[in-house]
Amino acid sequence: MKAKTIDKIATTIIVVFSLLIVAVLVGLLAFILVRGLSHVNWSFLTSVPQTIKAGGGIGPQLFNSLFLLVLTLIITIPLGLGAGIYMAEYAKPGRFTDAVRLVVEVLSSFPSIVVGLFGLLLIVNTFGFGFSLFSGALVLTIFNLPLIVRITEQAFRSVPKEQKEAGLALGLSKWKIITSVLFPVAIPSIVTGTVLASGRVFGEAAALLFTAGMSTPRLDFSDWNPLSPTSPINPFRPAETLAVHIWKINSEGLAPDAAEIAAGASAVLVILVLIFNLFARWFGNVLYKALTASKRTG
Amino acid sequence: MESTFRTENLSVFYGKYEAVKNISLDFPDQSVTALIGPSGCGKSTFLRSLNRMNDEISQATIKGKIWIEGQDINAPDTDVIKLRQKIGMVWQKPNPFYKSIYENIAFGPKYHGIKNKSMLDEIVESSLRKAALWDEVKDRLKQSALSLSGGQQQRLCIARALSVNPGILLLDEPASALDPVSTSKVEELIIELKRELSIVIVTHNMQQAARISDYTAYFYLGTLMEHGDTELIFTNPVNATTQEYISGRFG
């Protein structure tokens, strides 16, 4: 066969595969949105769920998902950035760094139900944090840390080494070079990593069943004392997230409209992930531009 | 008279490999010294050891001494950060920071303690003027340095090196990635700057070495083959391999 023909066939196959993937994605999105959106309205988004009556909403669950994301990122980002910077800039290649890297990768491939049970035993029971947002955030940190560490490390490594040399030659300290020369350039990749990690926070159900719990206390949205048990921003209260709620009403929901609620909640979850994606990218761009005086997007 | 900037029996090793062998060289004040020689002859390694850039390479070790103003720069009590302030460096590939033109210049002085805005403005202007870039960028100081052309970026890097007021400037093939017009601008700049600085330049361009340097050192396989007045080296080299290299028959 002539090289040109082979090239044509290969190109066709690759294009078909790409279209297939796009088609699957579009089909999935359309299915979820068409099934779910008809059920979504303001009162659905804000009211509390009903156990046996129809007409329940997902208000607390929506709030829980967002709050859990914030809590998780507050824990994960400093730890992940720190470890990633250490791996990229300070660690000398050798057995220790290889071991750290191995541990990090093993952590990210643990089955989530196993990590959830581990969280139940250690964080919920032994440490006594109970079923709480905080326990959930710690467990999600176990999943997300590896991703953020690896992405931070790679982001810092991919900054051209000439940048670092320029800083050294000017007599800047290593820390100053990391924070002011390398970090701004690494931001776009780190934001991408954070977005990926956040997707997991929104979507995780198995690990949260045993840690953040399957129920939410009756929340009083006028109570902003973080230590009050009915305050929405109390991190030590149980919290059922949207993904857990979907799983629960699908498997044991008693309300007559359980199927519609599950479909509506799924659509809301997907939209939430999309909005967060766009927001994170926008925020990353703003940060990158502010720190690099650049007009281009990273 | 001995210069305040010189090396004494300097050897640089990468692991067991001796990349630079026992080199003693003087760099007189207010003059340009060109380091020439075929690729891999150790001239860049030698240059990088002069501001301890080789510290970054974990297997690199150094024997011998480098003296700057009576101080052995590899002595354990040397403050590398202070040392590097006295030595500017510019590379082959322009490497401006991902910051505005203004920030590229002001960054070093700011870090070293100058907080006064008008003083910083002054440093930015004078550094850019010295690098013959001021007129081209004075209306766009807030723009990204990456929006400049390659030649402008390289002059910006020279201005950045000058911003911390060094006494020495190390140039590693500073014009080899530039077009002829930018190259001649950079060359003029080097001749201008040597009135205040001691400059060491690595170059692969023989005409360039002949045009801008006062002294030339020819390196071959890590050894210093010949060193002396540029005019003498280019007209009447003692060593046969030097003759062959500068006339382009080898290298």
Chai-1 contact restraints between the chains, C-beta under 6 A:
chainA,res_idxA,chainB,res_idxB,connection_type,confidence,min_distance_angstrom,max_distance_angstrom,comment,restraint_id
A,E162,B,K93,contact,1.0,0.0,6.0,A-B,restraint_1
A,E162,B,N95,contact,1.0,0.0,6.0,A-B,restraint_2
A,A166,B,N95,contact,1.0,0.0,6.0,A-B,restraint_3
A,A169,B,R84,contact,1.0,0.0,6.0,A-B,restraint_4
A,A169,B,M89,contact,1.0,0.0,6.0,A-B,restraint_5
A,L170,B,G108,contact,1.0,0.0,6.0,A-B,restraint_6
A,G171,B,I81,contact,1.0,0.0,6.0,A-B,restraint_7
A,G171,B,R84,contact,1.0,0.0,6.0,A-B,restraint_8
A,G171,B,Q85,contact,1.0,0.0,6.0,A-B,restraint_9
A,L172,B,Y111,contact,1.0,0.0,6.0,A-B,restraint_10
A,V181,B,F97,contact,1.0,0.0,6.0,A-B,restraint_11
A,P184,B,Y98,contact,1.0,0.0,6.0,A-B,restraint_12
A,V185,B,Y98,contact,1.0,0.0,6.0,A-B,restraint_13
A,T292,B,Y98,contact,1.0,0.0,6.0,A-B,restraint_14
A,T292,B,K99,contact,1.0,0.0,6.0,A-B,restraint_15
A,A293,B,K99,contact,1.0,0.0,6.0,A-B,restraint_16
A,A293,B,S100,contact,1.0,0.0,6.0,A-B,restraint_17
A,A293,B,S144,contact,1.0,0.0,6.0,A-B,restraint_18
A,S294,B,S144,contact,1.0,0.0,6.0,A-B,restraint_19
